[in-house]
Amino acid sequence: MSNGIRIGTAPDSWGVWFPDDPNQVPWERFLDEVVEAGYTWIELGPYGYLPTDPHQLEDELGTRGLKLSAGTVFTGFHKGDDQWKRAWDQALAVAGLASKLGAEHLVVIPDLWRSDATGEALEPRTLDADQWAKLAAAHDRLGKALLDEFGMAQQFHSHADSHIGTYREVERFLTETDERYTNLCLDTGHFAYYGGDNLRLIDAYPSRIGYLHLKQVDQEQLFDVLKNDVSFKDAVADGIMIEPPNGVPPLAPIIEKVAALDPNIFGIVEQDMYGCAVDHPFPIAQRTREHLLSSTSAARLD
């Protein structure tokens, strides 16, 4: 068996952000095109996009030779104790389904301070000390509960337009949480969005890298986005997340460094393309797979 990390893809790379949107690629077509593009591993995507009946989903994936790496939930723990029920209700549904299909990871995305649906500001951009404490403690609680209940690992995803995006913010999050329960889904593009050096973070916190989302950001466009305070929603619609190898960071060195830590880590290709035409994603997904496999021997599809 190769020593490379396991490469997969996700509904996000087909422009899927919501469970139900008539402008998104239908889920059957997504699954068929994943196979045609050459991938084996996928994520669940927004809960309700793929079938939520475990037997139906198992059949749909099985007949296509596909396997599930993770599900995704959204949290807002900095807002207060009342956020626990919201998070755990999602976990019961998403982890409950994903774990039945063999997935061992739950990607956890923090609420954005600016809406990904409208681009409007919803709250301040930064957290105070009390909010940081609430956020860290609740993520450790969630991670422990996921392990105890589902045998799944929590992988926290820093995100553009969220409170945790810069190197310093991610570092603070890691120092205030317990690696037994809370580690990172390092999204290479989102971390680079605020100038984060992915290789530096991996070197500094190797034991905290539990999962990867592989994407690149258009660096030239990024300066305009940051200078003009463009929302992430609008930046995505304008193509801020660009097809590899046309953006930053270079993905091969990241894949190689993480493969040396743990070859069982997933590297899921996620090129944010919400709002794209339904025919747009497939050839990009195919070319991205070919690029990754040709640029490094530390990537595998099985």
Buried (B, 14 or more C-beta within 10 A) or exposed (E): EEEBBBBBBBBBBBBBBBBEBEEBBEBEEBBBBBBEBBBBBBBBBBBBBBBBEBEEBBEBBEEBEBBBBBBBBBBBBBBEEEBBEBBBEBBBBBBBBBBBBEBBBBBBBBBBBBBBEEBEBEBEEEBEEEBBEBBBBBBBBBBBBBBEBBEBBBBBBBBBBBBBBBBEBBBBBBEBBBBEBBBBBBBBBBBBBBEBEBBEBBEEBEEBBBBBBBBBBBBEBBEEBEEEEBBBBEBBBEBBBBBBBEBBBBBBBBBBBBBEEEBEBBBBBBBBBBBBEBEEBBEBBBBBBEBBBEBBBBBBBE
